[in-house]
Amino acid sequence: MKILTALLLLAAAVSPAAAATEVYIGISPGGAEVKKSALAMASFLPARPDSVEDAALAESLRDIVRADLLYSRYFDIKEDPMSQANLDAGKESLAWWKGLAGHLITGKAQDSGGVWTFNARLYDLAKGKVVMEKFYQGEKRALRRAAHLFADDVVLRLTGRLGVAHSKIAFSNNSTGRKEIYIVDYDGENLTRLTSDNSINLLPRWSNDASRIYYTTYRWGNPDMFEIDLKAGKIRPFTTFQGLNIPGGVSPDGMTMLMTLSRGDDPSIYALDVVSKKAKKLLKGFGVSSSPTWSPDGKEAAFVSDRSGNPQIYIINIETGKTRKLTRMNWCDSPSWSPSGEWIVFAGRETSKEKLNIFVTDLTGSQIRRLTNKAADNEDPTWSPDGRLIAFTSTRRGRREIFLMDADGSAPHPLTELKGWSFTPDWGP
C-alpha cells in the first residue's frame, strides 16, 4: 500500500460526519568498501568448570556475539577450537593468539536459574593487556541484549563507529487479523507484539532515546496518534486532532515532532511542540503532503507532495519555509533521511508500468540510484542507525514482509518469518 494513497483513503474515512553473512559487498550508496581487520574469538567458558548449564549459556552468548560481529562486516573472525582450551595459560596463550589477530575476545558466563551473569573482555594482543571489560547480569529475556551490547561495544572500540546489534525495528503486522505494532531485534530475534488494540495500527516512529514509540491507531475511531512508553509498559493517547494524526519523527533536540495532520482539510505537514502540543502548519498551497522526515541537523525536512500532479519528494527549510523539489519521477513515497545527512532513501517508480522500488538520491536530486529491481513491490525504506543498512517491505515472496539489505542494495534478506503481512517499518536508534 502506497503511503500517500493510504492517506487519501484514511482522510476520506474520517472526513467530517535477520541471516548473517561473511561475504562483503560495498555497503554505501557510493559503493565504498571497508577493509576488514582480523579479530580473534576464544571459546566463552563456564564460570563453574563442571556446570553444563554454564557451558551452554557461554556457548549461546558467544554465538550471538560472533554473529553480530560477522554481520557488521568490519572483522575477519579468527578462531581455533584446538587451542582455545589453553586460554587461561596467560602470556603463552595470548602470544599464540597474537599470531592470528590484533585483538582477542574472551568471555565467561554463569547460569543461576532465574539470573545469569556474563563477563567479557577485549585484549589488545600487541600490548598483551585487557583494553575493555564488561559485566552483565539479568533475567533470561535480557540475554540476547547483553550479547548485542557487548558486540556493539567492540565495534565502537575498534572502529570508532556505532554498531547496530542492540537496535530494534518497529513495524505493523496483521497476523492476528488486525494490524498491531511489533518490535524485533535487528537480527529478527526477540519478536514482541506491543499492542492488542484489535484495530488498525500503523506507521510507528521511535523517540530519539528508543524509550517510546508513536503510532497511528483507529482505537477510538479517529486515526489518532498514541504513545507507547516502553519502560513503563504503558500506552496512552498523544494527539487526537480531528482527522489524520500521523507521526513523522522527533527532531534531534527532542522538542518538535513532524507529523501529518488533516484537520478536515487535505493532509499537510505540521510541526508539533511535544510539550504544549501546539501544532504549526509548515506548508501553504501544497495540496496533499505527507511522510515528513528530519534531516540529521534538524534544519530541514523531506516530505512527499502531489503539488506537481504525481507525488514527488520535496525539501523544506524549517526556519525559512523555503522548499525545493528533489525528484521528477512517476511516483515517489516514504522518504527517509540518512544518518550521515548525505542521502535520502525512498520508494518510487520511474514509469507507471513498473512496480515500486527502493531508490536513494543525493540532496540535489542529480544522483538517483535504484537499489531494488524486478523483485515485486518494495516500499517503506528506513535506515539503520549507522546508515549502512536499509529495512523495507517487499512482496517478492508473495506477501508483504520486512526485508533488510546493505545500503547499496546488496544482500537482501527477510528479517523474520512472522505470518501475515507487515507494513511501515521504522529502525530505532
Beta strands, then each sheet from edge to edge (+ up, - down):
strand 1: 37-41
strand 2: 45-46
strand 3: 75-78
strand 4: 103-111
strand 5: 116-124
strand 6: 129-138
strand 7: 168-173
strand 8: 180-185
strand 9: 192-193
strand 10: 201-206
strand 11: 212-217
strand 12: 224-229
strand 13: 234-239
strand 14: 245-250
strand 15: 256-261
strand 16: 268-273
strand 17: 279-281
strand 18: 289-294
strand 19: 300-305
strand 20: 312-317
strand 21: 323-325
strand 22: 331-337
strand 23: 343-349
strand 24: 357-362
strand 25: 368-370
strand 26: 378-383
strand 27: 389-394
strand 28: 401-406
strand 29: 413-414
strand 30: 422-427
sheet 1: 2+ 4+ 1+ 3+
sheet 2: 2+ 4+ 5- 6+
sheet 3: 9+ 8- 7+ 30-
sheet 4: 10+ 11- 12+ 13-
sheet 5: 14+ 15- 16+ 17-
sheet 6: 18+ 19- 20+ 21-
sheet 7: 22+ 23- 24+ 25-
sheet 8: 26+ 27- 28+ 29-
end
